Amino acid sequence: MKNRLSCSPAAPAPAIDLRIGILLLAILYVFPGSRHAQAVDAPPWMHAVASAPLPAHDEKTDAVLLYSEKIVTVQSADKIKTRVRSVYKILRPGGRDYGIAAVSFNAHRKINGLRGWCIPAQGKDYEVKDKEAVEISLPKIQGSELISDVKDKLLRIPAADPGSIVGYEYEEEEQPMVLQDVWVFQREIPGRELHYSLQLPPGWEYKASWINYPETKPTQGGNNQWEWMVSDIKGIRKEADMPPIDGLAGQLIVSFFPPGGASASGFSSWQEMGNWYLNLTKGRRDASPEITQQVASLTTSARTPLEKMKALALFVQHDIRYVAIELGIGGWQPHAAPEIFIHRYGDCKDKATLLSSMLTQIGVESFYVVINSERGSVTPETPASVGGFDHAVLAIKLPPNVGDSSLVALVQHPRLGSLLYFDPTNELTPFGEIGGYLQANYGLLVTAEGGELVELPKQPSTMNGIQRSGKLTLDSQGTLKGEVSETRVGDRASSERWRLRTVTKAADQIKPIEDLLAGSLSLFSISKATVMNLNHTELPFGFQYTFEAPNYAKNAGGLLLVRPRVLGIKTSGILETKEPRKFAIEFEGPSRDTDSFEITIPTGYVVDDLPPAVDADYGFASYHAKTEVNGNLIHYSRTMEVKELSVPVTRADDLKKFYRIIAGDERNTVILRTGTK
C-alpha cells in the first residue's frame, strides 16, 4: 500500500516521484558527482523512443515523459510483483531533477534491480546501477517527530542536462495490505505514451475505476492479462491556490479479487472499505484500568457531559505528543489505546483511537473518519481507494440534550443523529470546531455497518476571522501614532498560535506584529505590544500594540494625503498573470475580517475630500468599506467575508475584479487642507 494515515501536511507521494525539493539536497550531499557512471549503451526500449515526437508542451516545460510502463503481476493475495520503466527528455535546466530516481520501500516492499541510463545530446550513453544508489529515511515532518521504517532509494543519473534523455527501471516485490493498485499517470509534465499491464492468477477478477480521465478499455494479451494505454497526457501546471493535484490528476484504480469475491484485504465500495478498516482497528479502542482511572480523574469536577467531553479532548490534544509513525501496517493500523496512553505519544489515528476509548468510558460513542488533509483530493465521484487519505479524525455521537453554541462542527446524520467532528491531532483548534482544511471535505465515516463517504460541515464565516480596531492621531508633520487591538478566532487564531508555539522570549512574540506593520507602513516603531490568550485555545487570540509611523501622511502642495486603511492587505495579485487561469481558486475556509480605524486629524486641518464607499458582493465573497468624518475624526471601516470555499475557473475574472476593487480601496486617500469649512 502506497498511502498511509501519516497525518503529514502534504498528501503522501506515489511510489516513485519528484520530491526533489527535499531529496536533491540529500543526494547531492551523499554523492555530488557521477563518478561511478559507465559508458554502456542504454537499453533498446529507451532508444526506441529517443527520436519519438514530443508531446504537446510550451516553452516553460522543463521536461516531458516520453514513455512509461508499469507491469503488475499478482502472484497471490500475499505477493505482488511490479516492474516500472520511465523515460524522460530534459528540455530546460529545471528538468534536471528528473534525472534522480526516488523509490520508496519498507519491510513489506522490497526494491530490486534499480538502474538508470542517459542518452546525452552528444557523446556515449551512460549507465548507473543499483549499487550506486543511496538510501535515506523520510524527512522529519514539520512540528513533529517521525518513527518510520519507510526509506527512499535514490539513484542519480549522470548528464541529465537539457537535450539529454534519461530513463530508469526497477522491480518491486510487495506483501500487500490491500489488494488494490493506483496508477497515477498524470502529473506536472506532459506524457507521450504510458502503459499499465495487469497479470492475475487463474480465476481472479479485477475492477478498474478511472479518475479525472475518460474510461479507456484494456486489450487482453493472454490468459488473465490486460493492458491499458494512454497517450498525449497534458501536464498539470501549478497555479497559486489551486486544488490539490491529487484531485486533478488522471488516475486508474485497479482492485483485485480472488475466486469467490472480495477477500479480507480487498474491497470495491466505500462500505466494504469501512468494513476493512473496522476489522483493522478491532479491539484497538478497548480501555485499560489505567485509562478508566484517568478518565475518572479528568471528569470528576465536570458538571455536564459536554464538560467531560471537553476535558478528555483537551487531554488527548495536549498531553499525548504527536509522533508520525510509519512502521509497516502501522501506516494504517492504530496502536492499542492502552499502549498509546502508557507511552503518551501517537499519530493522528492513535490520538483518535485513545480519545474514542476515553469517550466510551463516559458513555459517548464515536467513529473513525479517515480523510485527506487537503480538501478536494477526494470527491463524491472518487471510487473507493486507500490512496486518497492521509489523516484520521473522529465523529462523536452527541448524547441527547447535549447542545451548545460552541459546537459548530455539527451535522445531523439520518441514522446516527447528531455527529460532532473533531480533530484531536490539531491541538490549536478548540473542541466543537474544525479547521478550514476539513470543512466541506469528504471523509470515510466508519461504523459497524461499514463505510460511508460523508461531507464534513462548513462552519459560519464568523467563526474564523480578525477584528482589528485602532485609535490613532495624526500630526501636522504627517506622523501617525496610536494603539491597535486585534482579536482572532478560528484558523486566524490557530495560525498565529502555531507561529508562536516555540517562541520563548517575549520580545520575539511581536514578530507577527512587525510583519503586519511592515506590509502596510514604510517606517514604523513599536513602543508597546501584548499577546493575549496564547495558550488558551478556548478563548480568542489577540494582539494589542502601540506604534508610531513617521511620514505616514504625504504633503502635496499644502495638502495632506492620508490613507484611511492603515493596516492589513486583503487584495491579492494571484490572477494578475499573462496566462489564463486553468483551475479553480481555493480559499482556506469561510472567514469574516473587519477593520475599524479612527484617526484624529491635526489642529488647523479639515477634510477636503473623502474616498467613495465600496460595496462589492460576488456571491463567493463580499467587501464593504466606507470612510466618514465627524468633526476632527476620520473613521474608516471595512468588512471582507469569504462565503464559499472555492471559486470555479469560469468565475476567475469575477474574482480578479473583486481583488482589484479591494486594491483600489486600499490605495484611496483622504485629502486634508488647512483652514475652516
Steps between C-alpha positions, in 0.01 A plus 500: 500500500646832395296744710478510876328694774818693567322822595767699321402842362562383144325214329708181478698459182483216247759221504737690277479873472685828495511611860822658390471812713595276794676212332733700276684648794551154648624341180738784417643476850555126471644491149539838330648349185435198280835329542362148463317549170609262225495550126243232420228511236154582626247215453303465175173611663661839568653539156166404345342823630808726489399646164124488558298821456464693824158543660346845476678746729594866529825687552469481880492119510808364678471141375262257333425135569566310179411154620381326814392147580381333817457123495318360804505123557276373778643165606278453806316698766833527680737584215494753218790576266524822301743616234527870420673675210506872422672714237524881514642764271653799678404828332608772744745524792210459743443153357826363640307380803349228281843346490453378858300182551345488849328177603338437840532166678447344842496162675204387287616649170840416351667665204725304265694578184487879512700626200517827309631615162566820313501554125676838480448747219861431402735220591460146634222360718546467874378241748476497882405190697323417823827488696550872430167590663478646850234446762353774715224508758195714448550859621364616831149637477483865601398544861518132586719198547514209259533129568522320168632200318416665168810599303581636158754346266653772287688456173653797325522462124800681347489777238132584558540823304272674249485290184580175681269203541499323837327181604487246778344170592451299817303206635290504813391204710223575749299325768182700447277611782231586243433325170494823306735705287486866397656608170555876500581578138463877505719743693675831435659423160346371174514130413520343155432127547415326827416132557353306791491118488331261740557125536264314735502136617242265344148568626579848629305808390561872506308827513641808326390852595615818327543839668519830311538320169263328254476124538738311274431137418788255541633255247531138608845364434475148639349286769363745760731775376391852406668818385387862503667776302457877509680756288558872460425575864507869587715621786343668801662841531494619860300812579468696822215380724405222260327178610733219611664324208369164626148630437587599142739233373389216274513170688400138459401306811510122456359268768577127494262224609587133555247230412188539713503881516667759720737368764580647841757725332290602202199723436312662215277751684523752782284275715741210451798725568335602826466132595867451411609787724267394780661157494844662501414697815310227683577501872732799473265727696456265796584689818745393769449558877750786472291670229184455708674654799628794295152567360356506852770742613451735206121512525448497876436874519305522172136589553359403161567241229630779276754609761615140530547470124697825490725385784582173321555674166736751660701219658552317170575824315769621738622208712547244221801607297462483125744257339456394137529123486572315173579145608366236260127458551526784754452731205129417528449297816497694827673378812288370784360772726680371815832510315439856380401607850806347667751648254316834476562534127342403169399621157160613375335158501652426840367822647156429354515147643586611853239776508237257370595254775476770768166630372359148523577508875252787545238337279570698183531311171736617225609387154817516294500734202792455258551804284752695291654808658468679164138574417421396143722192490191283550162588346161327481610358164817341639487117502584311817876510548750520784711730285286806561550537875781615729326597825256375764252689721193413707125537458355518851138400553360761735282368784139624514452853634867591448518823311696824509565792267870407499426169324505619140668202327169318527285307252181300528557149373181324385584185697744605771351832605718795603864449401769742614822486298825553689870474416695402814829541311436873458588631843421861407135462396257485793248221555189568294681641197704368209763671287435627149690204352223268623200716419290382204760224463403139433601219733416137562276460804563154647218340701387148584301503173812569294627813331319803367651794311374811679547874466620681809325825592591848385512734798358855503742768382470673838688207659820595316624854479685807625335794671746790494435846644728796551489843660764715334618859487656682205722808548569779253836343406322189376593272792232250596497336843261317725378167628356201313314199637451174309281202585538178302283188495497173305787431262605865527576432867645151445751621242641763736514258792685253279741770391577587863496146641878479545565863589640534852604866511233765541689726259464240224124479543454833323650369174153443347412860588820626338420301185146642489619859537782449248246395239308827532745761632836611359625626838381407847606429856316294761502639852276244669363159407301229678391151396168379640385143568793336326454167683124517560359357181144517631530883500561739209864575426604862487762772460509846654771738389597864483701631206622817333538546123695810383406652162181299483305790350652645183526876440385607154499872438375592845260208516538186712413169337397241757424135428210407731568128460794500735583131537423168334499389136200309367563522128697238307687497173481125435286555190713781357679266260542487124380140475127430537399320818446126457386383843263611772620733774485352849453698820627365830153519651205732565613819675384843607759772564422853619712814533404818682741794520430833667749774410509838675616760247745777597378833628455752224408243237162402359387225266489618141409171328402145597531184293173339391342210684554153357237227483600188309322168532581219257329218685816310585629803694402856588683821591351812652696811599421861581679808627312758708591822679359633826659823616873439524463119474538288188338160537580219258325162520496198277383139500621223274313171509591178320181297465599213273804275511568494129459727199455310171735590220203635304477778759870579520441834328243590766753422772761712321253791489422444867866519599553808283209675674662423835840620375346829393339552839824414680682771301235771547589812696326770699607852404558747783550876458566780737223743592136471588203356313 
